[in-house]
Structures are given as C-alpha cells and as structure tokens.
Amino acid sequence: MTRVATARLIHRMDILRKAVKMLSSYALCDHCLGRQLALLGHGIENDERGGAIKLVLEFKAHEAVLSGNQRSLKLLEVLALNGFCETAEQTLGLLGKPLSSKVHRRKCFLCEDTFASCSDLAKMALELLKEYEYSSFLVGVELPVHVAEREDEFKAAFEVDRGESLRNEFGRVVGKIIVESTGKSVDFKRPEVVVLVNPFTGKVRLQVNPLFVGGRYRKLVRDIPQSKWFCSKCRGKGCKQCGWTGKMYPESVQEIVEKPILEAAGGVEASFHASGREDIDARMLGKGRPFVLEVSKPKKRFLNLAKLEEAVNASGKGKVEIIGLRLADREGVRLLKKSEATQKRYRVLVEFEKEVSEEELQALKNALANVVVKQRTPLRVLHRRADLTRERYIYELNVKRLSPKKAEMKIRCQGGLYVKELVTGDEGRTVPSVSEILSNKASPLKLDVLEIVMDK
C-alpha cells in the first residue's frame, strides 16, 4: 500500500471515529451528522453524507459482532437510538438483541428534527411569492439564540472545522426547492426578495427589497418644490392654514413623477433621491436633473419604462417632464449623493437698484471669473442647516445687459453655490458678491438651472 493510500485510510478512520464520538454523545439526524463533514466530498447533500457514514458504521459493527466482538452491539444500539437507523434496529433484532419497547423516540440534538419541515416552509414561501414579480431571491434563516449557541458549543467540543452551519443548510435546502419550483436564481449580494424562514416556529415572511428607477427631470415652471413640502403648522395632518391638504404646495416634482410609477409597481411608498435640488422658484432646464425613485415593497418589477415615461410626462404636461427612464440600483443613489457638488450652470436675471453700465458689467465678469466664493449658510435656510462657511468655485461668468437696471448672468460653478446670495451678498455672509463688487444693491428676479454636469 502506498503512503498516499495509507494516509487516506487513516483519514477515513479518523472521520468514522469522530462520527462515533458524536453519535455516542448526542442524537443526530442524517442532515446534522453530514453537516459536520460538509466540506468533504462533492455533489452530495448533507443528509446523504450523514446517511452514508451511518451505513458504513453499521456494516463495520455488524461485521465485528459476527466475528465475535460483542462490544460492537453497543455501536449498533447507538446507531439505532441516536442515529435513527431503522436498519441498525432491524440488525439488532436479527442478532437476538432487540431494543426494548420502552425506548422513547429521540429528537435530533441540533435541529430538533426541523429539517423535516423544509418542504412545508418552501411551500409557504412559494405561496407568499406568488404576489410578487422578481428575478432573484435569497433565503435567510432566523434561528433562536439557544439553537445557534448550542451548535457553536457542539462544534467546539468536537473540533468541527470542515462543517456547514445549520443556518446555511436550511437556507440552501429551502432555496433549492424554490429554485426547482420557480426557475428563479439565487443572488447572495443583491436579491430582489429575501425569504425569511424560522424552522423552529414554522413561520415564513418576505423582505421585499426596493425597486429603483432613475432618469432626469426637467421642471418647466416655477413655484413647484422638488419634494413634498408638509405644512409647517400641522406637519402633514391637515389644517385650516393648508386647506386641509397637509402641504404647503399642492404638488411637487416627486409627486408628479412617483404617482404613475408607484401605481404600476404596486409599491407601498416611494422615496425621491436627486443630485441636489433647485429652489422652489427656480426652473430646472437643459438635460434635466438626475434622480432615482426608490419604490418600497414593489409587487411588480417588470415594468414598461417607455410607457411609464409617457404617463409621467402626460400627468406633468407643461410643468414637469422626465427623460431617459431606466432601472437603477442603490449604488445609483450613492452616486447621486456623491455628485451633489458637481459642476452646474445657472442663468439668473438680476435687477439693480441703480443703473449699471457695460463697463461695470465687464468689471463684474472679470472679478467673478475663476474665483473662490466664501458663503456662510444663507439666512433663508439657517433654520434648517448648520451655520457654516463653505467655499465654492466659479469657473466662468458671462453677463449681458438687458436694460439700464437689468442684466442676465450665466454662471458655471461648483455645485452647492448659493446663486441668489452671490447676487445679493446676503448681508455680508457671501463674499465676494455682485452687490459688493458694483457697490450697487442687486436682486435676483428669476433663476434657472441650465445644466448639471455628470458622467452618467
């Protein structure tokens, strides 16, 4: 016999010895015995692995008894009682050593025989899943604390280092049944639906992950907020001040965009994420502002996005329109938040208190091109934002005189610049400013966002 063959034989013997020790101490079903050696052998399930180990032990014990080793009867009893082996019990009967009729049926020490419920758990999950459209799923397993701790103690006592956890096997077995029934795929990173099962309570519930739909929106009129603006007095409950609507404004970009999508997806509610926001009285023009709508607990995911885009644009006709509706993900939301400081282009109509000349406007252009503006949090938003001083860069500024007291400014700047305060100076909180440079009080009349520069 070669050294390799000898090593393999010794390794097999060590496995059998460890299995005998486990079974001599605790009752273990085929699943739970096989799980302790799950990393050995491929292409077989743990219950098959555990059953095979018990069968080999039974053969060896039976052979030893027939060879005169009566002590091996004890191993047959262990296999019958703690290994739930009917064949071992039958062998004992044939050898004239039947088990006593007073022996009570035991439960598996680790799983308490709950692997028998996998089929029922899968059926319950499949019934719940019927209400939802999904392409991928994952089975999560909820275990009582004492069950998880018991398994950890068992592994430590028997130095199990090639095993699989109870939680993993339950998830895999139930998941396999669902795959075979639905043809859906398992996704360990970003499942659309998570099936949560508790084998010890027999309960099954679903965690339906959000649906993300992204695109760009254009706001064609003024005086519409980006998101729902709840009444400051009743905070959404409805009162006389807000006409019992609970809102300061009758509609918002969010509400116009989300309604058709939310209805089509059958979701519970939606969250609106965007790359920054324009003022209520400012328009969002050009290619629009990137956004992602997050729909919670959607029942439908296979949406006709082209038709939904048409539906949104029909409901917001003349006010709000969306462009390039597509499926997105949570990473898209993260990128939106990260891009809030990206470059933006604005157009603002400015009115001056005193007449302004072409020469003064040229001087203004020179003074505000390629300059860093220091802005302390504007007074108008101080009630909801920290009082900090921020620095924002202006890359380019063009000015066109429209009348003796009016001019149009086009600004390309770093995102986060407060353009209105750049015009007024905000009582000295923004430096430099148009008012300060020209020593002429300036007021913004109309503001438009022309472009948001993003890679996507």
Buried (B, 14 or more C-beta within 10 A) or exposed (E): EEEEEEEEEEEEEEBBEBBBEBBEBBBBBBBBBBBBBBEBEEEBBBBBBBBBBBBBBBEBBBEBBEEEEEEBBEBBBBBBBBBBBEBBBEBBEEBEEEBEEEEEEBEBBBBBBBBEBBEEBBEBBBEBBEEBBBEBBBBBBBBEEEBEEBBEEBBEEBEBEEBBBBBBBBBBBBBBBBBEEBEBEBBEEEBBBBBBBBBBEEEBBBEBBBBBBBBBBBBBEBEBBBBBBBBEEBEEEBBEEBEEBBBBBEBBBBBBBBBBBBEBBBBEEBBBBBBBBBBBBBBBBBBBBBBBBBBBBBBBBEBEBEEBBBBBBEBBEEBBBBEEBEEBBBEBBEBBEEBBBBBBBBBBBBBBEEEBEEEBBEBBBEBBBEBEBEBBBBEEEEEEEEEEEBEBBBEBBEBEBEEEBBBBBBBBBBBBBBBBBBBBBBEEBBBBBBBBBBEBBBBBEBBBBBBBEBEE
